[in-house]
Structures are given as structure tokens and as C-alpha cells.
Amino acid sequence: MNFFDGQVFVLGNSSPIHDAMHRGKALYYGIQYNHSGRFSYRRDHGELYFAEGPHAFFTVPGHYYEYGNPPGEPRSHHFICSEGPRCRRYLESGLFAADREPPLIPVKEPERFLATLTAILRLMRRPGPMTTPRAILLYEDLLLQLFESEHETPQLPIHQEAFFTELVAAVTRAPEKIWDFRRAAKQSNLTETHFRRLFKRITGLPPQQFLIRQRLQLAAQLLLEKPQLPISVVAETCGIGNAYYFSRMFRKYYHVPPLEFRRSLAGYRNGLEC
């Protein structure tokens, strides 16, 4: 069984100028995104909601939905629909928060969210299967963005927020580098304990765990884009020099060892070539 089995993309579209009201039962698991403009939403003839601007919501098979814009007020609407047991696992885990109240999720970084969704649509339209490993990784990134938007981080003082925002962005851009978080704590005039506490408030993880996660995500990207690289080189390139430790951490994070992860990607590539 391939690591990326269990999900198939079936529909998707991007409508910068959309002027329609949708009514009917959903057939697939959908991420619906209103990038701009006003719209209304109702599920199973229940409470009617109104929103404006960047908001997302989920649709689930078997439920009746009504959503759209007021007459004569076009909006920017984008969506992706998929099916399969992987989708049901997202639902059961709460990552695909279809039953949340209120159902409309404000999107905190709309341009990033739209860019991710558009990238998936581009992959779906390429020759070959609509569902690829990269598309699934991007889809999970969409779900995480919505989860992070829903669980908004408490605000820090302005000077601390700027420092941590810059630090987190730098680590994300280059996780393979050596990062000295003790030194960063001194630079921010914080004790190491308080520094770790604030870092976790921003990212959801302590500094070292966040760094490991970013390195492993870089490793997954390398395995996806450069299948010829030996595992030892992947480990070194992502900043984890010890190949044995790298394999152990990779398996803990992705639930499969790097070689199996790579083989699953190779299976998809073979399908693309047929």
C-alpha cells in the first residue's frame, strides 16, 4: 500500500467572478473557499449564516447545503472536492472540521491559502492522474492552515511578536541551518524557559521540536523532488546528519520509513508515465 493511497480528487474550480447560488446534497468531501465578496451559508435547512471576505467551510457527502452570493454581487469562489477513506480519517481526527460551530472559518492568511489551493488545482489539470503525492501534501497544508486559523494564537507585545515572527519565518526558510535557541533567548532579553513558552504559543511546538518538524518536511520535499538522492544525503541536506536518527525521526513523524515513503512516490510516478 502506498503512503498516499486513500484519497482521490474528483472536482475543483477557481472562479474569481462567481455569481450563483448552490443548493443540493454534497457528493464529496469539499473545501469551499470564499476569497472576496459577500455570501450566505446554510446546512440541512438549519441556521443561516452570512459572511464577507476570506472564509472557508467544509461540505460532507449526504448533507444538504445552500450557499452563494446576493443577487448582482459577484464574489471570488474556489473549491476542491475529493473522496476516499483518507478523507474520512481527516473527518474523524477533527482536522476536516465539518461539524464545527460556527461553520464558517475566517482565513487569516488569504493570499497564502488561495495560492495553495490554486497550486492543487494546477496539479489536478496536468496530464495524468488528478491525484498526486504533491497535491495531497498541499491539501493537508490547506487543512492545517484552516486549523491554525481556527485556533488563533494569543497576541504578544508588539516587539516580541515581531521578533518571534521573524525567527519562525527564518527557521521555516532554512531549517537545515544550525539554530542556537539559547542565543535567541538572550537576544530577546528572555529567560530560556519564558522564550520556550512564547515560542510554543506562536508555533504550537517548543523550539527544538518545531525545528525537527521543519527539517522532516524539507526531507519529504527532497524525497519527492530528488528521488536519486541517497537517504544519507537527504538526512545531511535537511540538517539531520545521522542517517539512523533521521530514519527513526522520519518514521515517527510520517509513520513510514524514508525508503517506503520514496517507493510510494515511485508508484505514483510510474502511473504518470503509463
N, C-alpha and C positions, 0 to 999 in steps of 0.2 A: 504493500500500500504506500502510495506517495504521500509525503508530508502535506501537500496542498490539496489532496483529494477532499471531496465532500461539499464543494460549492461550485455552482455554475452561474455565470452571469447570463441573463436572458434578455434584458431590456435596459436601455439607458438613453438619455437625451439631454441636450442643453438648449434651452430656449431663452435667449436674452430678452426677447419681447414676446411674452406669453399672455394670451387673453382667452382664458377658457375656465369653465367650472367642471371639475371632475366629480362624478357620482358613480359609485358602484363598489362591488366586493373586490378586495385585493386578491390576486392570484399568486403573488410572490412576496418575498421579504424586500421591502423597499426603503431606501434612504431618500427622502424628499427634501429638497433644499430651496428655500426662497431667498435669493441673494438681495433683491431690492423690490420695493413696491409693497402695497397692502394686500392682505389676503385673509380669508376665513378658513376655519377648520372644524370639522365635527366627525366623531366616530360613533358608529352604531346608533345614530339618531339621538345621541346624548347632548352634553353641554356644547354650546357654540363658542368658539374662541376666535379672537381677532388679534392680528399682529402686523407689524410693519418692519421691513428691513430684514437683515440676515437672521433667519430662523430655520431650523431643521426639525423634521419629525419622521417617525417610522411608520410603515404600513406592514401589516401582517396578514397572511392568507386567511380568508374566511370572514374577515371583518369588513363592515360597510363604511366607506369613507366619503365625505363631501368636503372638497377644498378647492379654492380658486379665488380670483380677484374680483373686486367690484366691477360692474359693467363700465367699460370705457376707461379703465385704469390698468393698463398692461403692467406686468411685473416680470422679473427675471427668475425663471424656474428651471431647476436641474434635478435629475433623478437617476438612480441606479437600482435595478431590481435583480435579485438572484434567488436561487433555491438550493436545497440540499441539506444534509444533516449537519454540516458545519454551521449553517445559518441558525438551525435550532439550538446548537450549542451556544452560539452568541446570545441567543434569546434567554436560554436557561441561566447563563452566567450573569445576566444583567447588563452586559456590555451593549447589547442591542435592546435598549430600554423602551420597549414598545408600550409598556403599561405605566410609564411614569406620569405623574400629575404635578403640574400641568404638562400636557403632551408636547408643547412647542418648546424647543431648546434654543435659547439665544446663542448664536455663534460668535465667539469672542474675537476670532481672527478670520474674518470672512474671506479675505483675498487668499490666504493660505488654504482655507477649506475648499474654495472654488478651484484653485489650482490643482489640488489633489484629486478632486472629483473629475475635473477635466482630463487629467492625465490617465485616469482609469478609462474614461470614455474613448480616448485616443487608442489605448491598447485594445479595447474591445472592437474597434473598427479596422484594425490591421488585418491583413490576410492571415488565415489560420483560425484556430480556436479562439472564441471570445474570452475564455478564462485562461489566464497565465499566472505563474507564480508572482510576478511583479505586481499584477493587478490585485491579487489577493492581499499582498503586503500593503499596498496603498489603501485598499479597502479597510484593513484593520487599523491603519493610521487614521482614516476618517472616523471610525468608531472611537478611537482614543481621543481624537480632537473633541468629539461631542461629549465624551465622558469628562474631559478636562474642563470644557465649557460649563458643564452642569455642576461640577464641583469646584467652583471658583475659589482661587487661593485668597486668603485674607490679605489685606493690604499691609505693606510695610511702610515705615517712614520713607519719604522720597529719596533721601540719599542712600539708604540701604537697599531700596528696591532697584535703583539704577545700578548699584554695584553688583547685586546678585543676578540681575537680568543680563548684564554684560558678561559675567563669569559663566553663567549657564550657557549662553549663546556660544562663547568661546570653546567651552568643553564639547558642546554638540558639534561644532565645526571641525574640531581636530581632537577627537578622543584618543588618538594614538600617541599624543604627546605625553610627557611626564608632567603631572599636575601635583603641585605641593599645596594641599589644602590648609596645612598649618600656617604656611606663609600667607595664604589668602586671608585666614582669620586675623592675623596680625595687621595686614593691610587695611582690613575693615574695622580695626580697633575693637574686635570682639574676642571674647574667650573662645577656645575651641568648642566647648560644649554649646555655647549660645550660637556660634557660627553653624554648627551641625544642625541645630534645631531650626534655624531660619532657612537653611538650605533645603531641609526636608519639607518645610512649609511651602517653599516655592515649587519643588520638583516632585514631592511625594516620596523621595528616597534620600537617605544620607549621602554625603558627597561621594564616598568610595563606591557605593552600590550604584549610584547614578552613572559614574564613570565606567564601571564594568558593563552596565546595560548599553551605554552608547558604543563601547568597543565591540560588543557582541552584535549589535545592529550593523555596525560597519563591516564586521566579519560576514554576516549574512549577505550583505550587498556584494562583497568581494566574491563570495561563493556563487552568487547569481551572475555576476558580470564577467568573472575571470575564472572559468572552470578549469583552466590549465594550471593554476597556481597550486603548489603543494600545500597541504594543511599547515605545515610548519611555517611556510612563508605567510600564509593568511594570518596565523597567530602573531607573528612578528609585526606584520604590517598594521594590524589593528591595535598594537600596543601591549599584547599579552605574549611575552617572549617564550614562555614554556608551553610547548605543544600539548603535553599531557594535561596541564592545568587548564589550558584553553579548551581542549575537548571536553573536559569534565564540566566546566562552566557553561559551554555552549549547549551541552545536553541538558543541563539543569534549566536553562532559560528556554530552549526551543523544544525540549522533550525528545529530541533525536540527536545522535552524534553527527558531527560535521559531514562525514562521508555519506551517511544515509540522506542527510539534507541535500547534499550535492547530487546523489543518484536520483532523488525525486525530481530535481530540476532537469537532469538529463532526460528523464522520461518525457517531460513536457516539451523539451527541445526536439526530441525525436518525433513527437506528434506534430510539431510545427513544420517539420521538413517533409512529412508524408503528403 
